């Protein structure tokens, strides 16, 4: 499971850099400043969670079962949260109305919260043994 987590982290990080550059340069001319800031929020959260996956994949402090749970929560969180943010921010450019799926944004946020909660619980468990 270590390799898929690390590869996913690298892909999410790479895409965050590409999307960030796209947002800063290409979208600047196409969407409002408010929409640009919204797009940047999606990029920022994607990168935060790519870095989280890098840590999770490389850590020996976290049990495999917990790594898997966090991995899936983060991947679906990025798709739901950042993905819907990208759609909402660029809504004016598409024939599809991304506002119709805007309800998945907070679901993605909840998945992020759950991922970090699992990490907190895992660290709490480990710290008791390490003391």
C-alpha angles and dihedrals in degrees: 000000000000095000097049090049093050093045091049090049090052092048093048091048093047092049091047090056092047093046091046091054091045090051094047096047114020102029092047089082096041109046137040123268090251090054090048090055090049090051090050089054090058091049093047094051091045091054093046090055094043086058091047090054091049088056094043093049093050099040123104091189094075123075117239092243091055092044089057093049093048091045093056094042091052096045093050090040091056092047093048100036106032094028093054091043090055090050094046093047092051095036093122090061097058137066089222114082105229090190085078089068097035089111090077093065095079090042087059089048090052090052089054090050090050092049092053090044091055089050091050092049091048092050091048090054094047095046090059090059096042098052 
